Amino acid sequence: MYDCVIIGGGIAGLQASIQLGRYMYKVVIIDRQGGRSVLAKRYMNVLGWPKGVSGKELLAKGVEQANAVGVNFLEGEVKDVRKEEDGFTLLLDRGESIRCKRLLLSTGVDDQFPSIEGLGETLGTSFYVCPDCDGYEIQNKKTVVVGSGNSGAAISCILTHWNETIVYINHEPEKNISAKWRGNCQEKNIPIIEGPVLRIVSSNENQLSHIELIDGQTIPAEKGFVAFEGKRPVNELAKQLGVALDEHGSVLVDGRTQQTNVENLWAAGDVVLHSQLVTRAMGDGSQAAIWIHKSLK
């Protein structure tokens, strides 16, 4: 019987585990590997890292810290979870069963990126996902948004806060851009190019050079953002347990404690509706751990 099981070993889950380990609880993180933080090659908005830090480095240091305070790790996926009178029972994909008094969901989101040649190499260095995280990086740079429909138009308009010369490529032209968003783009002088991207071309150190479209057009670019519909909170376990969700499927929590509507169940990180900053995920994880501790006492 663990005091707490944390499902998801990303930034929020690791931060929570470190705090709970320092309370000297018996804690395990169950992680299926992957996630957004693995893709992030350089976070530039984290206190203490003025030259940036990669998601992989943050995760590695987090695992080291968690191990030092006695946190256990299991690689795998939770396939089923049941609420019981004294806690929860979890069934892993390899058949193992685990019990715990408290449960923290930090399962994150699944991004729906299209298969475009060159995107993986540039993602996190010169192609970005989150304007709040990386909008600052596009100042005075030729910037292109590769997206679909209204999602791409909306991100393009948001980015004009940092750069007034944005180009939007609607990679999926079958997804119409509404009159409202076309008007918004027109007001902000954002040209819209309709047509699929063939490849994203980078130079040394995966820095963006230009974007080639299937119709033969070449668009010079130094920075880029991806903005596609379909980003999905990983909420299957939350649904199993009857957790309240918003209209987009994000887990709803108490703003002070990070606790869900289900007794003894907390959530933190990108599976919760919030700004999806790595620094916010850290805060969510710590806050959830504090209130898990209070509940155990």
N, C-alpha and C positions, 0 to 999 in steps of 0.2 A: 504494500500500500504506500504510494507516494503521497507526500503532502500536496504536491502540485505537478501536474503534467502540462507542459507547454507544447502545443502543436504548431510547428513552424519555427525554424531556426534563423530567421532573418534578423534585421536590426532590432525590431521591437521585442521579439522573443528572447534574443540574447540579452538585451538590456534588463528585461524582467528577471531572467534567470540569475544574472549577477546579483541583483538586489535580493532575491529570495535566497540565494546561496549565502549571502552575508547575514541573513537572518538565521542561517544554519538549518534550513529545511531540506528535506529529501526531495529533490527536484530532478525531472528528466525532460529533455527536449527531444521531441520526435520530429524529424525533418526529412522531407523527400528530396532535398537538394534543388537547386535552381532558384528562381525568384528574381525580382527586379534588381536587388542590390548586387547580384553577381554580374549583371550587365553594365552596371555603372562603373566606368573606367576612371572617373574623377569627380568626386563631390567637391565643389568649391565654396560651399556655404556652411561648413562645419567649423565651429569654434576650435581654435588651436591648430588648424591645418590650412594656413594661408596659401600654400601652394597646391592644395587639393589632396585628396586621399581617395583611393579606389574602394569600391564596395568590397572587393575580395580582401583587401588589407584590413578594412574595418571588421569584417566577419572573422578573419583569422585571429586578430587581436582579441575579439570578443570571445571566441571559443577558448583561447588561452586563459583569459580572465575568468571565464565561467568554470573551467576545469580546476583552477586554483582555489575556488571556493566550494568545490565538491559537487558541481552540477554533472549529471549523467547525460549521455547522448545516445540516441538510437536512430539509425538511418532506416527510413521506411515510411509507409503511408498508412494513416488510420482509415480503415474501411468502414468501421461501424462504431458508434458510441451510444451508450445507454446511461440515462440518469437513474440513480438509485438513491435510497434513503440516506446512505452515508457517503455519497460521492458519485463517481462515474466509473464505468467499465468501458475500456477501449479495446477494440480488436484490430490488430495490425495486419497488413497484407501478407505477412509471412506466417500468420496463424497464431502469433503470440497474443496473449491477453494481459492487459495492464489495468490496475485499479488506482484511483486517486481520490483525495478529499476535495481538491479544487482543480479547476480546469481553466486554462488560458488559451484562447484561440488567437493566433497571430499568423494566419494562413495567407495573407496578402491578396494580391490581384493577379489575374492572368491578362497580359497585354496581347491584343490581337494584331500582331505585325504581319504585313504581307511578305511574301517571299520575293525580295528584290535584291539582286546581285549587288554586293558592296555595302548593304545597310549594316550588317553585323559588324563589319570591320570599323565603321565610322561611328556606330552608336556609342555614345558616352564620351567621345573625344571631340567630334565636330557635328554630330547629329544628336539631337536631344529629344526628350519626351515632355518634360515638365517646365513650363515657363517660369513658375515661381522659383524653381531651383536654378535654372540656367539661362533665363532671359538676359541676364546681365552680360553673358558671353558674346552676344551678337552685336554689340554696339559697333557701329561703323564697319560692319561686315556685310558682304553680299549674302543675303539670307533667303532661303527657300523653304517653304512648308510643303511637305509631301503628305497628303491626307486624302480624306474622302468626304464629300458632301458638306453638310453644315459644320461637322466637327473640325475639319481643316480650315474652313472660313473663320470660325470662331477663334481658333488659336492664332491664325494670321492677324486678326484684329487686335487680340491681346498683345501680341509681340510688338505692335507699333509703339508701345510704351518705351521700348528700348531702341527701336530702329524703325524709321519711317519708310524704308525702302524694302518691303517684303514682297516676294512673289509666291503665289499659291498654285501648286500643281494638284489638280483633282485627279488623283491616280485611278479612281473608280468613277468615271464620268456617268455611269448608269445610276449613281446615287446623286440625285438632283440637289442643287444648292437652292435654297428657298429665296424668294424675292427679297425677304428681309435681309438675309446675309449677303446676297449679291449687292444690295444697296449699301450695307455697312462697309463692304470691301471697296466699293466705288468711292464712298465718302473718304476713305483712308488711302485712296490711290493704290490699292493692291490689285495688280493684274492677276487674272485667273486663267490658267492654262489647263485646258481639258485634254486628258489623255494619259494612258499608263506610262509609268517609268520603266525603262529597260534596265538601266544600271546606274548605280551611284559610284562615281570614280573618285578615288582619293590619291594623294601624292604621298610623300614621306610621312611616317608616323601617323598614318590614317587620317590625315587632314583633308577635308573635302576640297575637291578641285572643280568638278562640274557634274551635272546630272544629264543623262541621255534618255530621251523619250523614245518609245517604240516607233513614232512617226518620223524619227530622224532629227528632231530638234535637240539642240545642246544648250543647256542653261548654266552659265557660270555661277558658281556658288562657293562661299567660304564656310558658311554655317547653315545648318538645317534643323528642322523639327519634323517629327512624325506625329500625325494627328488622325487616328482612325477610330471609327465607331467599334464598339464591341468589347471594350475593356471590362473585365468581369471579376467582381469579388469572388474569391474562393470560399463559398459559403455553404457547401453541401452539408458539412457537419453541423453548422449552426441551424440549418433547416431541420435536420434530424431531431435536434433538441428543442425545437420550438422557439428559437430566438427571434425577437422582433427585428425586421429588416425594413429599410426604406424602399422607395419605389425603384431604386436602381440595384437593390440586392445587397447594399452595404449594411453591416451590423450596427444596430443602434445601441448606444451605451449611455450610462449616466456620465454627464460631463465632468463630474468631480472624481468619480471612483473608477471609471472604465468598466463597471459591472453591467452585464446585460440584464434583461428581464427574467432570466432563468437563475434560480438560486445557485450560488457557488460557481458561477460561470462568468468569466471576464473575457474581454477582447481588446486587442491593441494592434496598432499598425495600419497598413493600407486596407485591410478587410473592413475597417471602421471608416465611416464617412468623415474625412478630414482633408487637410491640404496636401497630404502625401509627401511631405518633406521628411528626409532622413532624421533631422533633428526632432521633428514632431513624433516620429516613431519611437525614438529614444525616450522622450518624455512620457508617451503613452505607456511604454513598457514599465518604466519606473513607477508611475502612478498606480498602475494595475497591481504591481507587486506589493506596494505599500498597503493597499486595501485588502489584498489576499492575506497578507500577514495579520492585519487587524481582525479579519474574519476568523482566522485560525486561533487567535488568542481569545 
